[in-house]
Amino acid sequence: MRASYCGRAPVVQVNSNYLKLKAGYLFPEISRRVKLFSEAHPDAALIRLGIGDVTEPLPEACRNAMKLAVDELGSREGFHGYGPEQGYLWLREAIAQHDFQARGCGISAEEIFISDGSKCDSSNFLDILGTDNRIAVTDPVYPVYVDSNVMAGHTGEADGAGQYGGLTYLPITAANNFTAPLPSSPVDLIYLCFPNNPTGAGASRVQLQQWVDYARAHNALILFDAAYEAFIQDPELPHSIYEIEGARECAIEFRSFSKNAGFTGTRCALTVVPRGLMGSAGNGEQVELWGLWNRRQCTKFNGVSYIVQRGAEAVYSPEGQAQVKGLINFYMENAAIIRRELSAAGLAVYGGEQAPYVWLQTPSGIDSWGFFDQLLQQAHVVGTPGSGFGAAGEGYFRLSAFNSRANVEEAMRRIRSL
């Protein structure tokens, strides 16, 4: 006789680690508040300087390369189906030559894996790492680093300040010039992002050398997010962790075409995994991370489209390089305007010199979300509350330089008029 469940639907177990996450990921929460405001004030002309999405058109060189790629796919001779999961060799070779070897970094095409986003890769890399690693993150921090570890079961519950048990938080504030302090106790996995999101701070060679030396001394792994390296203006600052002696032995690097070439809507990024970089299995056996990541990608990823990869390759053409430089200069000029106008308004302003983000202290007596609501309600400007990036971000606020010149200037006029 068939068992009866009295009308109850089958109950599948869920990943209970998701239940430890705070109410909502920062940017969807911003979207929710903005949506409510827009519904109540449909005539308000909002200016969005919150989420770091680009606004200017794709470089012409990239567009032309993508159009040619589409036409290629229109013939039997030029058609491409599934591509290599690691990315096409011609793109990986261009990246290796221009982004690494030209800076003295001994990175080969074989060590570069093309993907659809650094956000994805920084989360997915946890697939090949163990569950008992001691993890360090800066505070404030790009939320994905924390939330992906929560989802994977690498943390305890969050406390009243939103900090999760099992994570080591390294505060970066005006008091320490937004430099990440070395942990006071050993850790195994370290997340670093420089130029930094959200504070906009850069990292010197001396600072990064200290981190590489720490990682090598403690057999730790650095996950280095260099998504904003193209915006560095100071020629003395390194663009890659691999410019630092010993980094091949202890670091993975993530990069993206999203912000420098405007690929947020087309999706193309890369992860560098050096050959010979080792991890430890539960039985103490040494295992090469390159092989594990390659296996992971071959199993779970079908690669970035041929069309998009041809567009990314065009970034390295003479025309592409000039057009990307123009985009970067445009956004950094926006950042300079934001810095100048907010400073003139009497606010304490940081960042905006090596990255397209300006990090400011909220006016006295106003917390981060309070300042968000004030700007939204009174100036119709959307920014990002610092507390959404971590407990040490309370009392700070992030504005993005990714917008049109007219919108940036108008947003500054509105804020200064408050």
Buried (B, 14 or more C-beta within 10 A) or exposed (E): EEEEEEEEEEEEEEEEBEEBBBEEBBBEBBBEBBEEBBEEEEEEEBBBBBBBBBBBEBBEBBBBBBEBBEEBEEEEEEEBEEBEBBBBEEBBBBBBEEBBBEEEBEBBBBBBBBBBBBBBBBBBBBBBBEEEBBBBBBBBBBBBBBBBBBBBBBBEEBEEEBBBEBBBBBBBBEEEEBBBEBBEEEBBBBBBBBBBBBBBBBBBEEBBBBBBBBBBEBEBBBBBBBBBBBBBBEEEBBBBBBBBEEBBBBBBBBBBBBBBBBBBEBBBBBBBBBEEBBBEEEEEEEEBBBEBBBEBBEEEBEBBBBBBBBBBBBBBBEBBBEBBEEBBEBBBEBBBBBBEBBEEBEBEBBBBBBBBBBBBBBBEEBBBBBBBBBBBEEBBBBBBBBBBBBBBBBBBBBBBBBBEEEBBBBBBEBBBEE
